[in-house]
């Protein structure tokens, strides 16, 4: 999973695609929806994900999950216990899990962890 942090220009995104063309299994994620839209316009079959900050409401998360260019969502770990996750029909990942107890408790979920 490659995370794109700032808002990139189309030229920078083209360069990124050129650099990643030899990779086989990867996905691109960003907090900036515009990055994902531009990547989708350049190459439709990319595995693109949108990172959702903890400040989003459920209504806004559901709205973003319905976008055609979003293949999966990456949610803040505070959403891991939410029952409403069943409403989202796309794959969901949770970031960043740093605690081994939390990792073991939710090991059946798609977790992104660091320093375990």
N, CA and C atoms as an extended XYZ file, in Angstrom:
348
Properties=species:S:1:pos:R:3:atomname:S:1:resname:S:1:resid:I:1 pbc="F F F"
N         0.856       -1.159        0.000 N   UNK     1
C         0.000        0.000        0.000 CA  UNK     1
C         0.910        1.233        0.000 C   UNK     1
N         0.724        2.078       -0.981 N   UNK     2
C         1.495        3.313       -1.088 CA  UNK     2
C         0.568        4.477       -0.763 C   UNK     2
N         0.958        5.266        0.220 N   UNK     3
C         0.140        6.408        0.622 CA  UNK     3
C         0.687        7.681       -0.013 C   UNK     3
N        -0.189        8.417       -0.677 N   UNK     4
C         0.167        9.696       -1.274 CA  UNK     4
C        -0.288       10.773       -0.309 C   UNK     4
N         0.645       11.480        0.281 N   UNK     5
C         0.301       12.446        1.338 CA  UNK     5
C        -0.160       13.794        0.801 C   UNK     5
N         0.677       14.527        0.052 N   UNK     6
C         0.207       15.857       -0.382 CA  UNK     6
C        -0.678       15.752       -1.615 C   UNK     6
N        -1.224       16.856       -2.027 N   UNK     7
C        -1.979       16.920       -3.268 CA  UNK     7
C        -0.964       17.008       -4.399 C   UNK     7
N        -0.947       16.006       -5.277 N   UNK     8
C         0.007       15.947       -6.378 CA  UNK     8
C        -0.571       16.584       -7.630 C   UNK     8
N         0.315       17.095       -8.477 N   UNK     9
C        -0.107       17.571       -9.785 CA  UNK     9
C        -0.295       16.359      -10.689 C   UNK     9
N        -0.977       16.534      -11.798 N   UNK    10
C        -1.172       15.423      -12.735 CA  UNK    10
C         0.168       14.917      -13.252 C   UNK    10
N         1.104       15.816      -13.465 N   UNK    11
C         2.425       15.423      -13.949 CA  UNK    11
C         3.141       14.545      -12.910 C   UNK    11
N         3.046       14.904      -11.647 N   UNK    12
C         3.658       14.106      -10.576 CA  UNK    12
C         2.999       12.737      -10.473 C   UNK    12
N         1.687       12.684      -10.660 N   UNK    13
C         0.979       11.406      -10.606 CA  UNK    13
C         1.373       10.519      -11.792 C   UNK    13
N         1.593       11.113      -12.960 N   UNK    14
C         2.070       10.345      -14.128 CA  UNK    14
C         3.441        9.753      -13.835 C   UNK    14
N         4.296       10.536      -13.203 N   UNK    15
C         5.619       10.041      -12.829 CA  UNK    15
C         5.501        8.897      -11.824 C   UNK    15
N         4.600        9.028      -10.868 N   UNK    16
C         4.364        7.966       -9.890 CA  UNK    16
C         3.913        6.680      -10.585 C   UNK    16
N         3.001        6.784      -11.533 N   UNK    17
C         2.541        5.608      -12.274 CA  UNK    17
C         3.686        4.967      -13.050 C   UNK    17
N         4.540        5.778      -13.610 N   UNK    18
C         5.698        5.265      -14.345 CA  UNK    18
C         6.634        4.502      -13.403 C   UNK    18
N         6.840        5.039      -12.214 N   UNK    19
C         7.724        4.405      -11.232 CA  UNK    19
C         7.145        3.100      -10.669 C   UNK    19
N         5.839        2.989      -10.618 N   UNK    20
C         5.203        1.808      -10.020 CA  UNK    20
C         4.751        0.780      -11.056 C   UNK    20
N         5.004        1.016      -12.323 N   UNK    21
C         4.486        0.118      -13.360 CA  UNK    21
C         5.037       -1.301      -13.269 C   UNK    21
N         6.201       -1.488      -12.666 N   UNK    22
C         6.777       -2.828      -12.550 CA  UNK    22
C         6.342       -3.563      -11.286 C   UNK    22
N         5.641       -2.880      -10.408 N   UNK    23
C         5.129       -3.536       -9.201 CA  UNK    23
C         3.911       -4.371       -9.553 C   UNK    23
N         3.752       -5.511       -8.878 N   UNK    24
C         2.635       -6.397       -9.196 CA  UNK    24
C         1.444       -6.192       -8.273 C   UNK    24
N         1.636       -6.336       -6.996 N   UNK    25
C         0.528       -6.228       -6.044 CA  UNK    25
C         0.708       -4.990       -5.174 C   UNK    25
N         0.030       -3.937       -5.535 N   UNK    26
C         0.111       -2.716       -4.750 CA  UNK    26
C        -1.207       -1.963       -4.879 C   UNK    26
N        -1.384       -1.056       -3.964 N   UNK    27
C        -2.546       -0.172       -4.022 CA  UNK    27
C        -2.079        1.229       -3.666 C   UNK    27
N        -2.812        2.205       -4.136 N   UNK    28
C        -2.489        3.606       -3.875 CA  UNK    28
C        -3.594        4.209       -3.023 C   UNK    28
N        -3.202        4.905       -1.966 N   UNK    29
C        -4.175        5.536       -1.082 CA  UNK    29
C        -3.814        6.993       -0.874 C   UNK    29
N        -4.820        7.788       -0.531 N   UNK    30
C        -4.589        9.200       -0.256 CA  UNK    30
C        -5.726        9.763        0.574 C   UNK    30
N        -5.403       10.772        1.384 N   UNK    31
C        -6.427       11.544        2.070 CA  UNK    31
C        -7.120       12.474        1.083 C   UNK    31
N        -6.382       12.857        0.039 N   UNK    32
C        -6.879       13.815       -0.947 CA  UNK    32
C        -7.642       13.084       -2.048 C   UNK    32
N        -8.935       13.281       -2.097 N   UNK    33
C        -9.785       12.619       -3.086 CA  UNK    33
C        -9.372       13.002       -4.508 C   UNK    33
N        -8.890       14.208       -4.678 N   UNK    34
C        -8.471       14.687       -5.996 CA  UNK    34
C        -7.342       13.821       -6.569 C   UNK    34
N        -6.399       13.390       -5.713 N   UNK    35
C        -5.334       12.482       -6.171 CA  UNK    35
C        -5.929       11.195       -6.739 C   UNK    35
N        -6.893       10.635       -6.027 N   UNK    36
C        -7.511        9.370       -6.444 CA  UNK    36
C        -8.278        9.564       -7.753 C   UNK    36
N        -8.970       10.670       -7.886 N   UNK    37
C        -9.730       10.958       -9.112 CA  UNK    37
C        -8.784       11.059      -10.296 C   UNK    37
N        -7.691       11.795      -10.153 N   UNK    38
C        -6.744       11.953      -11.257 CA  UNK    38
C        -6.087       10.625      -11.633 C   UNK    38
N        -5.737        9.811      -10.647 N   UNK    39
C        -5.158        8.500      -10.930 CA  UNK    39
C        -6.152        7.613      -11.664 C   UNK    39
N        -7.402        7.658      -11.252 N   UNK    40
C        -8.451        6.866      -11.903 CA  UNK    40
C        -8.634        7.298      -13.357 C   UNK    40
N        -8.578        8.588      -13.604 N   UNK    41
C        -8.717        9.094      -14.965 CA  UNK    41
C        -7.558        8.636      -15.851 C   UNK    41
N        -6.372        8.493      -15.268 N   UNK    42
C        -5.199        8.069      -16.030 CA  UNK    42
C        -5.182        6.567      -16.285 C   UNK    42
N        -5.641        5.806      -15.294 N   UNK    43
C        -5.587        4.341      -15.397 CA  UNK    43
C        -6.734        3.756      -14.571 C   UNK    43
N        -7.732        3.256      -15.243 N   UNK    44
C        -8.977        2.815      -14.594 CA  UNK    44
C        -8.829        1.565      -13.723 C   UNK    44
N        -7.877        0.701      -14.040 N   UNK    45
C        -7.798       -0.575      -13.320 CA  UNK    45
C        -6.888       -0.546      -12.088 C   UNK    45
N        -6.511        0.617      -11.620 N   UNK    46
C        -5.692        0.719      -10.408 CA  UNK    46
C        -6.514        0.381       -9.163 C   UNK    46
N        -5.839       -0.147       -8.174 N   UNK    47
C        -6.464       -0.436       -6.889 CA  UNK    47
C        -6.306        0.814       -6.019 C   UNK    47
N        -7.346        1.650       -5.981 N   UNK    48
C        -7.275        2.951       -5.321 CA  UNK    48
C        -8.127        2.980       -4.060 C   UNK    48
N        -7.556        3.538       -3.004 N   UNK    49
C        -8.282        3.644       -1.745 CA  UNK    49
C        -8.255        5.053       -1.198 C   UNK    49
N        -9.283        5.377       -0.487 N   UNK    50
C        -9.408        6.697        0.126 CA  UNK    50
C        -9.226        6.545        1.632 C   UNK    50
N        -8.342        7.352        2.198 N   UNK    51
C        -8.118        7.336        3.638 CA  UNK    51
C        -9.094        8.325        4.268 C   UNK    51
N        -9.868        7.827        5.206 N   UNK    52
C       -10.910        8.621        5.855 CA  UNK    52
C       -10.410        9.096        7.220 C   UNK    52
N       -10.369       10.403        7.454 N   UNK    53
C        -9.938       10.899        8.768 CA  UNK    53
C       -11.009       10.684        9.837 C   UNK    53
N       -10.613       10.787       11.067 N   UNK    54
C       -11.526       10.536       12.183 CA  UNK    54
C       -12.596       11.611       12.314 C   UNK    54
N       -12.451       12.721       11.643 N   UNK    55
C       -13.416       13.817       11.738 CA  UNK    55
C       -14.636       13.632       10.835 C   UNK    55
N       -14.621       12.646        9.960 N   UNK    56
C       -15.750       12.421        9.046 CA  UNK    56
C       -16.960       11.863        9.790 C   UNK    56
N       -18.148       12.240        9.338 N   UNK    57
C       -19.385       11.668        9.873 CA  UNK    57
C       -19.699       10.399        9.095 C   UNK    57
N       -20.627        9.578        9.630 N   UNK    58
C       -20.993        8.340        8.935 CA  UNK    58
C       -21.646        8.623        7.593 C   UNK    58
N       -22.429        9.674        7.542 N   UNK    59
C       -23.074       10.047        6.282 CA  UNK    59
C       -22.017       10.339        5.211 C   UNK    59
N       -20.996       11.048        5.599 N   UNK    60
C       -19.926       11.399        4.648 CA  UNK    60
C       -19.093       10.170        4.266 C   UNK    60
N       -18.858        9.268        5.198 N   UNK    61
C       -18.113        8.041        4.900 CA  UNK    61
C       -18.891        7.197        3.897 C   UNK    61
N       -20.188        7.026        4.111 N   UNK    62
C       -21.026        6.252        3.189 CA  UNK    62
C       -21.023        6.896        1.809 C   UNK    62
N       -21.121        8.212        1.774 N   UNK    63
C       -21.106        8.950        0.509 CA  UNK    63
C       -19.796        8.707       -0.258 C   UNK    63
N       -18.666        8.777        0.431 N   UNK    64
C       -17.358        8.564       -0.204 CA  UNK    64
C       -17.186        7.118       -0.658 C   UNK    64
N       -17.756        6.174        0.083 N   UNK    65
C       -17.600        4.763       -0.274 CA  UNK    65
C       -18.347        4.402       -1.559 C   UNK    65
N       -19.301        5.199       -1.942 N   UNK    66
C       -20.089        4.919       -3.146 CA  UNK    66
C       -19.452        5.456       -4.424 C   UNK    66
N       -18.346        6.155       -4.316 N   UNK    67
C       -17.663        6.694       -5.493 CA  UNK    67
C       -17.083        5.542       -6.304 C   UNK    67
N       -17.211        5.609       -7.632 N   UNK    68
C       -16.780        4.504       -8.489 CA  UNK    68
C       -15.272        4.316       -8.511 C   UNK    68
N       -14.510        5.356       -8.258 N   UNK    69
C       -13.051        5.243       -8.318 CA  UNK    69
C       -12.449        4.706       -7.030 C   UNK    69
N       -13.230        4.622       -5.974 N   UNK    70
C       -12.749        4.122       -4.680 CA  UNK    70
C       -13.006        2.620       -4.606 C   UNK    70
N       -11.919        1.840       -4.539 N   UNK    71
C       -12.042        0.380       -4.446 CA  UNK    71
C       -12.098       -0.097       -2.992 C   UNK    71
N       -11.488        0.679       -2.084 N   UNK    72
C       -11.499        0.327       -0.661 CA  UNK    72
C       -11.336        1.598        0.167 C   UNK    72
N       -11.653        1.480        1.443 N   UNK    73
C       -11.511        2.593        2.385 CA  UNK    73
C       -10.506        2.233        3.471 C   UNK    73
N        -9.790        3.231        3.930 N   UNK    74
C        -8.894        3.068        5.069 CA  UNK    74
C        -9.430        3.998        6.156 C   UNK    74
N        -9.943        3.395        7.232 N   UNK    75
C       -10.573        4.159        8.315 CA  UNK    75
C        -9.675        4.235        9.535 C   UNK    75
N        -9.837        5.292       10.282 N   UNK    76
C        -9.159        5.457       11.568 CA  UNK    76
C        -9.629        4.330       12.496 C   UNK    76
N        -8.756        3.871       13.381 N   UNK    77
C        -9.083        2.740       14.258 CA  UNK    77
C       -10.259        3.012       15.193 C   UNK    77
N       -10.629        4.264       15.381 N   UNK    78
C       -11.772        4.563       16.265 CA  UNK    78
C       -13.080        4.007       15.707 C   UNK    78
N       -13.124        3.720       14.412 N   UNK    79
C       -14.326        3.184       13.776 CA  UNK    79
C       -14.406        1.652       13.837 C   UNK    79
N       -13.439        0.998       14.422 N   UNK    80
C       -13.328       -0.462       14.356 CA  UNK    80
C       -14.499       -1.187       15.027 C   UNK    80
N       -15.137       -0.576       15.997 N   UNK    81
C       -16.243       -1.215       16.723 CA  UNK    81
C       -17.622       -0.831       16.175 C   UNK    81
N       -17.662       -0.022       15.163 N   UNK    82
C       -18.934        0.478       14.627 CA  UNK    82
C       -19.762       -0.626       13.974 C   UNK    82
N       -21.028       -0.654       14.276 N   UNK    83
C       -21.956       -1.625       13.692 CA  UNK    83
C       -22.356       -1.226       12.268 C   UNK    83
N       -22.259        0.063       11.958 N   UNK    84
C       -22.690        0.569       10.657 CA  UNK    84
C       -21.743        0.189        9.516 C   UNK    84
N       -20.631       -0.467        9.837 N   UNK    85
C       -19.675       -0.847        8.799 CA  UNK    85
C       -20.294       -1.777        7.754 C   UNK    85
N       -21.339       -2.489        8.123 N   UNK    86
C       -22.005       -3.402        7.190 CA  UNK    86
C       -22.666       -2.659        6.036 C   UNK    86
N       -22.936       -1.380        6.216 N   UNK    87
C       -23.542       -0.580        5.156 CA  UNK    87
C       -22.573       -0.319        4.008 C   UNK    87
N       -21.295       -0.415        4.291 N   UNK    88
C       -20.269       -0.155        3.278 CA  UNK    88
C       -19.981       -1.455        2.543 C   UNK    88
N       -20.121       -1.437        1.247 N   UNK    89
C       -19.975       -2.639        0.435 CA  UNK    89
C       -18.570       -2.824       -0.122 C   UNK    89
N       -17.635       -1.998        0.297 N   UNK    90
C       -16.257       -2.092       -0.176 CA  UNK    90
C       -15.368       -2.592        0.945 C   UNK    90
N       -14.180       -3.048        0.579 N   UNK    91
C       -13.224       -3.542        1.558 CA  UNK    91
C       -12.785       -2.391        2.465 C   UNK    91
N       -12.610       -2.689        3.742 N   UNK    92
C       -12.248       -1.676        4.731 CA  UNK    92
C       -10.978       -2.114        5.465 C   UNK    92
N       -10.048       -1.172        5.600 N   UNK    93
C        -8.840       -1.365        6.394 CA  UNK    93
C        -8.869       -0.353        7.539 C   UNK    93
N        -8.172       -0.684        8.630 N   UNK    94
C        -8.112        0.205        9.787 CA  UNK    94
C        -6.659        0.534       10.085 C   UNK    94
N        -6.373        1.812       10.370 N   UNK    95
C        -5.012        2.238       10.681 CA  UNK    95
C        -5.009        2.988       11.990 C   UNK    95
N        -3.936        3.268       12.536 N   UNK    96
C        -2.742        2.478       12.674 CA  UNK    96
C        -2.814        1.793       14.023 C   UNK    96
N        -2.671        0.532       13.987 N   UNK    97
C        -2.747       -0.275       15.202 CA  UNK    97
C        -1.332       -0.385       15.765 C   UNK    97
N        -1.140        0.090       16.980 N   UNK    98
C         0.185        0.058       17.602 CA  UNK    98
C         0.229       -0.860       18.813 C   UNK    98
N        -0.924       -1.202       19.324 N   UNK    99
C        -1.033       -1.995       20.544 CA  UNK    99
C        -1.257       -3.464       20.191 C   UNK    99
N        -0.442       -4.348       20.737 N   UNK   100
C        -0.550       -5.769       20.432 CA  UNK   100
C        -1.875       -6.357       20.928 C   UNK   100
N        -2.390       -5.881       22.065 N   UNK   101
C        -3.677       -6.371       22.575 CA  UNK   101
C        -4.802       -6.041       21.601 C   UNK   101
N        -4.802       -4.828       21.098 N   UNK   102
C        -5.808       -4.415       20.117 CA  UNK   102
C        -5.664       -5.214       18.830 C   UNK   102
N        -4.428       -5.443       18.435 N   UNK   103
C        -4.167       -6.238       17.235 CA  UNK   103
C        -4.722       -7.652       17.399 C   UNK   103
N        -4.472       -8.271       18.527 N   UNK   104
C        -4.963       -9.641       18.773 CA  UNK   104
C        -6.487       -9.687       18.879 C   UNK   104
N        -7.081       -8.676       19.486 N   UNK   105
C        -8.523       -8.632       19.669 CA  UNK   105
C        -9.267       -8.520       18.340 C   UNK   105
N        -8.717       -7.757       17.410 N   UNK   106
C        -9.382       -7.526       16.130 CA  UNK   106
C        -8.604       -8.139       14.967 C   UNK   106
N        -7.958       -9.256       15.198 N   UNK   107
C        -7.134       -9.867       14.149 CA  UNK   107
C        -7.952      -10.355       12.958 C   UNK   107
N        -9.265      -10.480       13.115 N   UNK   108
C       -10.116      -10.890       11.994 CA  UNK   108
C       -10.431       -9.723       11.060 C   UNK   108
N       -10.075       -8.499       11.443 N   UNK   109
C       -10.280       -7.310       10.623 CA  UNK   109
C        -9.023       -7.062        9.790 C   UNK   109
N        -9.149       -6.221        8.776 N   UNK   110
C        -8.005       -5.818        7.964 CA  UNK   110
C        -7.302       -4.662        8.670 C   UNK   110
N        -6.206       -4.960        9.337 N   UNK   111
C        -5.512       -3.971       10.146 CA  UNK   111
C        -4.214       -3.534        9.494 C   UNK   111
N        -3.921       -2.254        9.618 N   UNK   112
C        -2.625       -1.717        9.231 CA  UNK   112
C        -1.929       -1.406       10.543 C   UNK   112
N        -0.803       -2.038       10.772 N   UNK   113
C        -0.154       -1.872       12.071 CA  UNK   113
C         1.266       -1.369       11.918 C   UNK   113
N         1.762       -0.823       13.023 N   UNK   114
C         3.163       -0.418       13.084 CA  UNK   114
C         3.747       -0.824       14.414 C   UNK   114
N         4.995       -1.206       14.364 N   UNK   115
C         5.787       -1.518       15.554 CA  UNK   115
C         5.202       -2.617       16.423 C   UNK   115
N         4.733       -3.678       15.821 N   UNK   116
C         4.261       -4.806       16.639 CA  UNK   116
C         5.323       -5.871       16.664 C   UNK   116
